[in-house]
């Protein structure tokens, strides 16, 4: 599994960016598509441990994204649009 989220929620004040999200993405996936405002950058930043989640759990490459942020960042490249 490339990554997995189990019931992840992330809010910014009154704005809910990820609402009880559960998803699994298999190895070999090469893209992430969704409409503007659907939480794609928030999800990626959360997976990399760049921002904390309010609740939930998950893994990236078999590593807990809440506890092993530095290990995950050593394995994953991230080039934001801006």
C-alpha positions in Angstrom: 0.0 0.0 0.0 1.4 3.4 -1.0 -0.7 5.1 1.7 -3.8 4.6 3.8 -6.0 7.0 5.8 -8.5 5.8 8.5 -11.1 8.3 9.6 -8.8 11.3 9.2 -10.2 14.7 10.0 -8.4 18.0 9.6 -9.9 21.4 10.3 -8.7 25.0 10.0 -10.9 26.8 12.5 -14.5 26.6 11.1 -13.3 25.1 7.8 -13.1 21.3 7.5 -10.5 20.3 4.9 -10.7 16.5 5.5 -13.8 15.1 7.0 -13.5 11.5 8.4 -11.6 10.5 5.3 -10.8 6.8 4.8 -8.9 5.8 1.7 -6.2 3.4 0.6 -4.0 3.9 -2.4 -2.0 0.9 -3.8 1.6 1.0 -4.9 1.9 2.1 -8.5 -0.6 4.9 -8.3 0.8 7.9 -10.2 -1.7 10.8 -9.7 -4.2 12.4 -7.5 -7.2 14.0 -9.1 -10.1 16.0 -7.6 -11.9 19.3 -8.0 -10.6 22.5 -6.5 -11.2 22.7 -2.8 -11.4 18.9 -2.3 -8.4 18.8 0.1 -5.7 17.3 -2.1 -2.8 19.5 -0.8 -4.0 19.1 2.8 -4.0 15.4 2.4 -0.5 15.3 1.0 0.8 17.7 3.6 -0.8 15.5 6.3 0.7 12.3 4.8 4.2 13.9 5.0 3.7 15.1 8.5 3.9 18.8 7.6 0.6 19.5 9.3 -1.1 17.6 12.1 -4.5 16.0 11.9 -7.3 16.5 14.4 -8.0 12.8 14.5 -7.5 9.6 12.6 -4.6 7.3 11.7 -2.9 5.9 8.7 0.4 4.9 7.0 2.7 5.9 4.2 4.8 3.1 2.8 3.9 1.1 5.9 5.0 3.9 8.3 2.6 5.6 10.7 2.3 9.2 9.4 1.7 10.6 12.9 4.9 9.1 14.4 7.4 8.7 11.6 7.2 12.0 9.6 11.0 12.3 9.1 11.3 8.7 7.9 8.5 9.3 5.4 10.0 12.5 4.1 13.3 10.7 3.5 11.4 8.3 1.2 9.0 10.6 -0.5 9.6 13.6 -2.8 7.2 16.6 -2.7 7.2 19.5 -5.1 4.3 21.9 -4.4 2.8 23.9 -7.2 4.0 27.2 -5.7 
